[in-house]
Amino acid sequence: MDNDLRKNIILDNYNNANCRKRHDGDSNYRLVNTRIDTCIDNIDLYLKFNDVRLEDISFDGEACVISTSSANIMSNLIRGKSLDEILDIMDNYFKMIRGEDYDSSKLGNSIVYDNIRNQPNRIKCATLSWNGVYKEIMKYREELEDK
């Protein structure tokens, strides 16, 4: 991907992030990046499930450009999808981050982070919200199975 296009997508998703609080969701989850003392990443995720589908996702908080844009891109990419679809997207995203083979057709604009592994100190920023949503989906699926 062209570096100017990559930069424009990241900045657009940072400057125009759809940050909004949603307190009536099924899951409210706070994410804090404790990677280094100077990190400001502090994101609250709000997820609303409808059976085996993520009906809505939103986030709010204070975070760096990478964390905010990554959370926004992810939210737009997975909102309304089935849990299986989301887990497939996430599997491909994490493979991309680790430098493994992945299906780029499933990643939408999150492909802008395809070279983030070359900046190890930014990996946590690019994966913070993804890891949080993954954990919440796994927890929700367990609850479904227990019913």
WOWO-V343780 format. One record per run of one state. SS is the DSSP state (H for helix, E for strand, L for the rest). FROM is the first residue (numbers start at 1). TO is the last residue. If there is no record, write none. Layout:
SS/FROM/TO
SS/FROM/TO
//
This chain:
L/1/2
H/3/15
L/16/18
E/19/19
L/20/26
E/27/32
L/33/41
E/42/50
L/51/52
E/53/62
L/63/64
H/65/78
L/79/81
E/82/82
H/83/98
L/99/103
H/104/106
L/107/107
H/108/113
L/114/115
H/116/118
L/119/119
H/120/146
L/147/147
//
